[in-house]
Amino acid sequence: MRARLALMHCGAQCELREVLLKDKPVQMLEVSNKGTVPVLVIPVTCNNATESVADSNNSATRYRVLDESIDIMHWAIKENPARHLQNANEWLVTETTSIDEINALIEQNDIEFKDQLDKYKYSDRHPEHPQAYYFEQAIPFLEKLEGILSKSRYLGGSQFRFIDAAILPFIRQFSMVEPKQFNALPLPKLQQWLALGLKSGLFLSVMNKTPQWKAGLGEDIVVFGKNKAFR
């Protein structure tokens, strides 16, 4: 989700292949054996390729593969040659939070909170503790976000930016496990921030449903982004 937010915000245009993780296409596993989404495949020239790349059937072309959503976000904002520069630059502005604080918050979200979220969401797979235990384990991070949002409308200041897009999809997942339980938490600023993000034009633009991609069916190519930047 956050990779799509960054790509759409910057006006990236790419071919979208919607997959089901319970029915992973061979083509996906050939470029990324992690077997998770998202996966972004970027053509690069052989002469200039310095990253780890995957060979294609065409010997004149190689591909750079990004299979971590945060890396795709950074590429969309900083490296994508088709990016909308003003939108990209504005997303990296910080008002109330320093770059170091932003990086630390994203790291805590991606490592600590995501683990707590997964155990809370799939508590039946982690029977060593009841679901309520995993819920409580996640509260300190939510309270930290509440503290930041008590000083500004968004995590980095007055506007929805990179840091918000990087964290909001995970808070959304958390809120959807037990909505009444989440809404009952004394975290009004966090709940308001989530609601604003979910009804924004940017978020709604990446929520369009597309059919599952199947190789060789001759279906129309689904173009994501259409090279239009959202503000």
N, C-alpha and C positions, 0 to 999 in steps of 0.2 A: 504493500500500500504506500509506504513512504517513498519508495523508489518512483512509483507512478506520480506522486505529488510533485517531486522534484523535476521529473522529466516534463510534466505538463506545464508547470510554472515557468520553466525556461523556454518553452516552445520547441522542445525536441520532437522529432518525427521519427517513429520507428515502426517496424512490423511487429504486431502483437500476436503471440501464439498462446492462447489460453489452454492450460493443461490441468488435468486432475492428478493429484499426487498418488491416488490409488490406481492410476492408469498412466504411468509415466512413459512418454514416447522415447523410443531408442535415440532419436536425434538429440533430445535434451541431455540424456546421460552420456552421450558421446562428447559433448562439449563441457559438461560439468558432472563429474561422478558423485557429487554431493547428493544429488537427487532432491534438492530443495529449490524453491523459488524465492525471489526472482533470479533470472539469469539474463544478463545483457551480453550480446555477442556483437563486437565492434570490429569491422574490417580494418586492417592496418597493412601498410606496404611492407614487404619483406625487408627491404634495405634499411628501413627505419625502425623495425620492430626490436625493441629492447626488453619488452616485458615477456613473461611466460605466455605463450600463445598456443592455440590449437590449430593444427593443419586442417585445411579444407581440401576438397577434391580437386580444386583448382590450384596448381602448384604456384601460380603467380600471386596468390592471395593467402594471407593468414588472418587469424582472428584473435583479438584480445577478449578474454572472457572475464566478466565481473559477476560473481555469484554471491556477493554480500550486499544487502540493500543499502547499507550506509556508504559503501564504495560507489554504488551506482548514483547515489545522491551527490557525492562529491564530484563525480565525473560530470553529471548533468550541470552542476553549478560552475565548475572551474575549467573543464576540459572540452566539453561538447562544442565542436566548432560551429554548430548551428544555433547555439543558445542565444536568447535575447539578453544582451549584455546588461541593460538597465535592470531588468528583473533579477538576473543572477546576482549582480552587485548589491542590490537592495536587500536581498535575502541574507546576505552575510553581514549586514550592519548590526551592531550591538549597541544598545542604549543603557540598559540597566545591569547587564551581565557581561562579564569579560569573556574573551575567547577561551581562556583556560577553564573558566567555570562552565562554559557551554560544553566543551569537550569532556570534562569530568562528568557532567550530568548525563550526556549521551552514553558514555562508557558505563555508568552505573545502571542506566536503563537497559542497555544491551546485554550486560553480564548478570547483574544481580536481580533487577526487577523482572527481566524476561524469564529467568529461571523460576522465580516465584509465580509469575503469571502462568507459565506452562503447568506447574504443579497444581495451582488453584483451578485452572481450566480443565485439566485432565486428572483430577484427584483420584479417580478410580484406578489410574495407573501407578499411583504413589500411595498405597494403602498404609504406609508406615505412620502417616498422620491423617487426621480428618481434614476435610476441606476447610473448615474454619481456621485451622492452624495456618494453612498457606495464605488465607485471606489476611490474617493478622500480621504475618511476616511481611506483607507488601505495604502495610499502612505507613511505615516511616518514610518510604519514598514518596508516597502520595502526599504526606504532610509536608515534605520538603518542597514539592511543587506548589502546594497551597501557600507556603510562605513566600515563594518567589512571586506568585500571582497576586498576592496581597499588596505588592508594590507596583505592579504594572499589569496591563490588560493581557499581555502575552508573556511568554517566558523570556524573551529577549528585549521587550520594550512595548511600544505602542502598536506594533504591527505583527501579523502572523508571518513568521520567517522560518529559516532553516531548522532552528532548534525545536520549534513547535511541530513542524512536519515530521521531524525525526522521532518524536516521542508520542504524539497524539494517537497514532494507530494502535499503540500498545495499551494506552489508557482506555481507548475505545473497546478493545478486546476484553480488558479487565472488567469494564462496566457492564458488558453484555453477559457475563457469566451468571450473575445474580443482580439484575438491575435494581430491584427494590433495596437490596443490601447496600449497593453502591450509592444510590440516591439518598439513603438515610445517613450517610457519613457526614460529619460536620465539616465539610470541605466545600463551601459555596463557591469560592473563586475557581477551584479546579473544575467543578461541575459546570460553571458558566463558561469557562474556557473551552471545555470539551464540546458543549452545545454550540458555541459560536463556530468552532472548527468544523463540526459535522454538517452545519447548514450553509457553509461557505460555498461560493461558486466553484472554487478550486477543488474542494473535496467531492462535491457532487459530480464534477466533470470526470473523475476517474472511477466512478462507481457504476458506469454503464456495463451491463452484462453482455458478454460476447460468447458465442458458441465454442465448445471444446475444439481445439485444433487437432486435425488428423492428417498425417502426411499422405499425399497422393490423392486426395479427394477432389482436387481442382476447385476448392472453394475460393471465393474472393479474399484477397489479402485485407486484413483488418489493420488499418493505419491508426496508430495511437498518437495523439497530440495534434496531428494535422498541421504542425508547424505554426501553431498559434499560442502565444504566451498569455497566461492568466495574470491579472494584477489584483 
